Amino acid sequence: MLESQLILDTVRNFSKNKIEPLSEKIDREDWYPRNLVREMGSIGILNPLYQGLDLYTAMLILEEIAKVSGSVALIQDAQTELVTEPIRKFSKVDVNALSSGEKIGSFGLSEPCCGSDTSSMKTKAVKKNEWIITGEKMWITQGLYADLYLVAAKVDNKINAFLVNRDPCISVSKIEVMGNRGTGTAHVKFEECKGEHIGGWEVIKYALNIGRVAISAISIGLAEGAIEEALEWGNSRIVFGKKVLEHQGNLWKVSDSISKILMLKSFLKYVCENMNDYLISSLKLQSSRISQEIVDQSLQIMGGMGYAKGSKIERIYRDIRLTRIGEGSDEVQLHIISKNINKIF
Ligand SMILES: Cc1cc2nc3c(=O)[nH]c(=O)nc-3n(C[C@H](O)[C@H](O)[C@H](O)COP(=O)(O)OP(=O)(O)OC[C@H]3O[C@@H](n4cnc5c(N)ncnc54)[C@H](O)[C@@H]3O)c2cc1C
């Protein structure tokens, strides 16, 4: 507990002093903060589970980062939950270069044909002398810059997990996105690339499970960042002779948001301690939906200033939208919950 508190204090300071000053540039210029990733590695936050921390503490780290930058939080999630941690858990491959930020990792599951319907994926792996991977991956976070790709590919119609090193057989092209900019989102093509087999669907499933909890933590952090903005503005802006937040209707909006954040945080802790499919999906569904509402309410408190290009809340408003799509959309989470109804009721 003491160690967790110490690392969270470190992350809070790091977020304020190192990440926040770059947040606007990352978004405005669609700029990938390569050195920052190394710095994150140097303070040990690119694979907290590997450092012996529990999942809940790892998620609190992500929440702290998301308070100041959705983009950097997504980078951390892609590098950590989607790549480094599954490799560490399911293979003997050395993850030190990923944990230190020396190497960049990407997770390739979604394809141009299919994101939700992963069973229809077209990427294939064929065993010759070595495993040879051919296919295309879409929307890949850090895909533009990755040194190593954790790729889902079919072997005899079953999804397996492979590691593919950066090589001329790979071509990448940039995808411009609305929010979470500066994260190197890419369309990645593999043309007969050598791959290392590290396991079956369980590797991908594990990445998705902790990744979905991570997206939940990110959504909570983004909503908290929005509330902080609303509090600051609402306590200084005067309308009809008093501060915006002295009008009870507005103060209650903030109170309502805070009560929802407290509920989500306790659900996050519960799910981290009781990981199963329907709990993870329920957490992701509700945290991303509710956090989006909180961001919207916070922006409303700021009036036109909240709508201004370049304001922090305008960035959060765009960033939060991804949490209802990435790592399984709302509809996919509802589908998973619906398959488990008889276990719940
Ligand atoms: C910025 C960004 C970063 C991303 N990073 C990564 C990454 O690093 N790695 C990676 O592999 N992927 C990544 N993704 C992809 C993301 O996971 C997919 O976009 C997501 O899973 C949805 O897939 P899709 O876009 O193909 O939508 P589709 O699967 O085509 O779905 C379209 C719509 O139909 C809905 N739908 C799907 N199935 C059903 C159903 N059975 N019933 C009702 N409605 C349904 C969906 O919810 C959605 O609303 C990223 C996406 C974005 C935008």
The ligand as an SDF file (V2000), in Angstrom:
LIG
                    3D

 53 58  0  0  0  0  0  0  0  0999 V2000
   -8.0630    5.8960  -32.3050 C   0  0  0  0  0  0  0  0  0  0  0  0
   -8.2450    4.4080  -32.3920 C   0  0  0  0  0  0  0  0  0  0  0  0
   -7.2430    3.5710  -31.8820 C   0  0  0  0  0  0  0  0  0  0  0  0
   -7.3720    2.1830  -31.9960 C   0  0  0  0  0  0  0  0  0  0  0  0
   -6.3370    1.3820  -31.5910 N   0  0  0  0  0  0  0  0  0  0  0  0
   -6.3680    0.0560  -31.8980 C   0  0  0  0  0  0  0  0  0  0  0  0
   -5.2250   -0.7790  -31.6520 C   0  0  0  0  0  0  0  0  0  0  0  0
   -4.1990   -0.3270  -31.1360 O   0  0  0  0  0  0  0  0  0  0  0  0
   -5.2950   -2.0800  -32.0300 N   0  0  0  0  0  0  0  0  0  0  0  0
   -6.4070   -2.6290  -32.6010 C   0  0  0  0  0  0  0  0  0  0  0  0
   -6.4050   -3.8110  -32.9100 O   0  0  0  0  0  0  0  0  0  0  0  0
   -7.5240   -1.8650  -32.8200 N   0  0  0  0  0  0  0  0  0  0  0  0
   -7.5150   -0.5330  -32.4990 C   0  0  0  0  0  0  0  0  0  0  0  0
   -8.6220    0.2460  -32.7460 N   0  0  0  0  0  0  0  0  0  0  0  0
   -9.7870   -0.3410  -33.3970 C   0  0  0  0  0  0  0  0  0  0  0  0
  -11.0130   -0.4790  -32.5140 C   0  0  0  0  0  0  0  0  0  0  0  0
  -10.8220   -1.4830  -31.5710 O   0  0  0  0  0  0  0  0  0  0  0  0
  -12.2010   -0.7420  -33.4630 C   0  0  0  0  0  0  0  0  0  0  0  0
  -12.4520    0.4600  -34.1600 O   0  0  0  0  0  0  0  0  0  0  0  0
  -13.4350   -1.2000  -32.7120 C   0  0  0  0  0  0  0  0  0  0  0  0
  -13.2480   -2.4860  -32.1690 O   0  0  0  0  0  0  0  0  0  0  0  0
  -14.6640   -1.2050  -33.6310 C   0  0  0  0  0  0  0  0  0  0  0  0
  -14.3780   -1.8960  -34.8180 O   0  0  0  0  0  0  0  0  0  0  0  0
  -14.7400   -1.2480  -36.2440 P   0  0  0  0  0  0  0  0  0  0  0  0
  -14.2200    0.1400  -36.2310 O   0  0  0  0  0  0  0  0  0  0  0  0
  -14.2450   -2.1650  -37.2870 O   0  0  0  0  0  0  0  0  0  0  0  0
  -16.3010   -1.1620  -36.2740 O   0  0  0  0  0  0  0  0  0  0  0  0
  -17.2820   -2.3260  -36.7930 P   0  0  0  0  0  0  0  0  0  0  0  0
  -16.9140   -3.6060  -36.1830 O   0  0  0  0  0  0  0  0  0  0  0  0
  -17.3600   -2.2470  -38.2610 O   0  0  0  0  0  0  0  0  0  0  0  0
  -18.6560   -1.8410  -36.1680 O   0  0  0  0  0  0  0  0  0  0  0  0
  -19.4350   -0.7710  -36.7140 C   0  0  0  0  0  0  0  0  0  0  0  0
  -20.5840   -0.5010  -35.7580 C   0  0  0  0  0  0  0  0  0  0  0  0
  -21.4030   -1.6580  -35.6270 O   0  0  0  0  0  0  0  0  0  0  0  0
  -21.5380   -1.9920  -34.2480 C   0  0  0  0  0  0  0  0  0  0  0  0
  -21.6570   -3.4400  -34.0930 N   0  0  0  0  0  0  0  0  0  0  0  0
  -20.6930   -4.3560  -34.2840 C   0  0  0  0  0  0  0  0  0  0  0  0
  -21.1650   -5.5830  -34.0220 N   0  0  0  0  0  0  0  0  0  0  0  0
  -22.4520   -5.4250  -33.6570 C   0  0  0  0  0  0  0  0  0  0  0  0
  -23.4890   -6.3180  -33.2520 C   0  0  0  0  0  0  0  0  0  0  0  0
  -23.2740   -7.6410  -33.1630 N   0  0  0  0  0  0  0  0  0  0  0  0
  -24.7040   -5.8000  -32.9490 N   0  0  0  0  0  0  0  0  0  0  0  0
  -24.9170   -4.4790  -33.0320 C   0  0  0  0  0  0  0  0  0  0  0  0
  -23.9830   -3.5840  -33.3910 N   0  0  0  0  0  0  0  0  0  0  0  0
  -22.7670   -4.0520  -33.7000 C   0  0  0  0  0  0  0  0  0  0  0  0
  -20.2680   -1.4450  -33.6110 C   0  0  0  0  0  0  0  0  0  0  0  0
  -20.4260   -1.2750  -32.2270 O   0  0  0  0  0  0  0  0  0  0  0  0
  -20.1250   -0.1420  -34.3520 C   0  0  0  0  0  0  0  0  0  0  0  0
  -21.0130    0.8050  -33.7730 O   0  0  0  0  0  0  0  0  0  0  0  0
   -8.5380    1.6320  -32.5710 C   0  0  0  0  0  0  0  0  0  0  0  0
   -9.5690    2.4780  -33.0300 C   0  0  0  0  0  0  0  0  0  0  0  0
   -9.4170    3.8450  -32.9630 C   0  0  0  0  0  0  0  0  0  0  0  0
  -10.5220    4.7120  -33.5170 C   0  0  0  0  0  0  0  0  0  0  0  0
  1  2  1  0
  2  3  1  0
  2 52  2  0
  3  4  2  0
  4  5  1  0
  4 50  1  0
  5  6  2  0
  6  7  1  0
  6 13  1  0
  7  8  2  0
  7  9  1  0
  9 10  1  0
 10 11  2  0
 10 12  1  0
 12 13  2  0
 13 14  1  0
 14 15  1  0
 14 50  1  0
 15 16  1  0
 16 17  1  0
 16 18  1  0
 18 19  1  0
 18 20  1  0
 20 21  1  0
 20 22  1  0
 22 23  1  0
 23 24  1  0
 24 25  2  0
 24 26  1  0
 24 27  1  0
 27 28  1  0
 28 29  2  0
 28 30  1  0
 28 31  1  0
 31 32  1  0
 32 33  1  0
 33 34  1  0
 33 48  1  0
 34 35  1  0
 35 36  1  0
 35 46  1  0
 36 37  1  0
 36 45  1  0
 37 38  2  0
 38 39  1  0
 39 40  1  0
 39 45  2  0
 40 41  1  0
 40 42  2  0
 42 43  1  0
 43 44  2  0
 44 45  1  0
 46 47  1  0
 46 48  1  0
 48 49  1  0
 50 51  2  0
 51 52  1  0
 52 53  1  0
M  END
$$$$
